[in-house]
Amino acid sequence: MALISQQTGQFSGYQLSDLRALCLRMLRVTNTVRYSPTQGTADYDWIDDALNRGQEDFVRKTKCLKTFAVVELKANYRTYRCPEDYIDLKSAYFYNAELSDGYRQLIIKNVEEMNETISDYRTNTGDPRHIYLDRIYGNNWMFGLNPIPDTDGDTITFSSDYGTVVQWVCPIYTYSQEYGVILRMTDTDEYFLNSDAGVVGKASSLNKNVWMEYYRLPKELNNEVQYPEVPKEYQKALTYYAAGDLLQNNPEDSAEFKRSIIYEQKFNGEVKDYNEKRKPTVSGHHTRGRVAAHTWYNNMQWYSGLP
């Protein structure tokens, strides 16, 4: 039995209805007539679209959202798809019940490193020791494992005492509960939703499977009482993005275009503030996928290609 620690969703701040109202105030209008495809007084299609793009842009630039996925492995399969909301990999582990501590941390590499250092990684089989981002297939990123698994992983199950497993995350869950993903090769993906009563998701039958932590995209805002997933002190940034976008794409005069630039700057300022002040740290060190390096390292081609 393995424990997966995951905080349940306790959301607060602006709801979607509040963000809409704040955006209208920044646009200096009382209804959506000027900023809707139908010119209706309560058609928030364009505003909601801009708010959602703002939330996605904020999350991409700050990597403020992180969750987990458990990937069921299949014998002789080298590559697997990442979760559909994947942005970047933080860490990954191969679980082997025969090991005293269970989890073996996988070394994160890229394809170029694999080509240069492990000549037989496309054919070598055994228990995985490396994980690498492979390519985009369709709209999904793929990752590869080395060695290639030589046995099927167990079918993953979660304890119903701590949450529930569903095959689709309804919008209601995005503002009441956090979730993890179960990725399957031969069946429908599932989502584990933690209950408010238990803050630890308890999973069983993880043997010979991969557990990963990854940075993810937010779920879409499409319900009036829904909260955004970004930290509450930065939620106003979404309205800066939306107001700037709408003013820029529907200006009546040069003054409105100038105001759009101001809101764009305010949004970028919120992103910068988060990255400088709210990046998670442990004992003063940033928790990132690769260690910090001297600034001149960034100009080295071999280093800039690392994940």
Buried (B, 14 or more C-beta within 10 A) or exposed (E): EBEBEBEBBEBEBBBBEBBBEBBBEBBEEEEBEBBBEEEEEEBBEBBBBBBBBBBBBBBBBBBBBBBBBBBBBBEEEBBBBBBEBBBBBBBBBBBBEEEEEBBBEBEBBEBEBBEEEBEEBEEBBEBBBBBBBBEEEEEEBBBBBBBBBBBBBBEBBBBEEBBEBEEEBEEEBBBBBBBBBBBBEEEEBBBBBBBEEBBBBBBEBBBBBBBBBBBBBBBBBEBEEBBBBBBEEBBBBBBBBBBBBBBBEEBEEEEBEEBBEEBBEBBBEBBEBBEEEEEEEEEEEEEEEEEEEEEEEEEEEEEEEBE
